[in-house]
Amino acid sequence: MSQTVTVTGMILSAAPIGEYDKRVVILTKEKGKISAFAKGARRQNSPLMGVTSPFSFGEFTLYEGRTSYNIMTANISNYFMELSSDFEGAYYGFYFMEFADYYTKEYNDETQMLKLLYQTLRALSSGKIKRELVRYIFELKALVINGEYPEVFRCGNCGAVDRGVVFSSKNHGLICEECKAIAADGIGVDSSTLYTLQYIVSSTIEKLYTFTVSDEVLSKLRRIMKQYVGLYVDKRFKSLEILEMCLD
Ligand SMILES: [Zn+2]
């Protein structure tokens, strides 16, 4: 009996293998992150050629072999083509794929991360929100989904909720005016930045990309997220290095 299964997911990465094949990593709703072979996907006329490119989102029918999956057919509902013709947009996209790849596992429930990736690529390709803001929203929400994220509602030291605050990565989030002495790395947080952080942490994924911020708030988010990700995300992302080289 053949073992065929249909999954919904997004291609995170694709690598050439052999002369004409590809090996892809797919983040799926049903099986978490899996890797699969796409036989002949690099041949000119292969129906699997386009469907196995990063960002492709849709249904994949897989043959489950003894040691690996093989893609038989795919029905793609969104290729996010806008990004493929735009170097900077594509590299933001690759960075989100790499970040998601780092935080997801096989046979783990990754529905939330898949949903976040999908909404993030939509925001990225619509161009309505600055890409840099999309980046910080994605990073913070991905950490929230992963379960290790900063406290943004109260002082992490005394629990106070109604005092001026700083953001301290070493203290995992907010530290109030009175406890500030313990936060040497503290970054002053105004009320708009605080509200933005709280909104990102508590909002549903569907409503995440519905706001924009002032340049002041964006520059605060930049400092906060760079400090936090720099301290807790133990990985150098290749696509981010390329992106930052180009943005400089
Ligand atoms: Zn305090």
Residues whose N, C-alpha, C, O or C-beta is under 5 A from the ligand:
A	BS01	ZN	C155 N157 C158 G159 A160 C176 C179
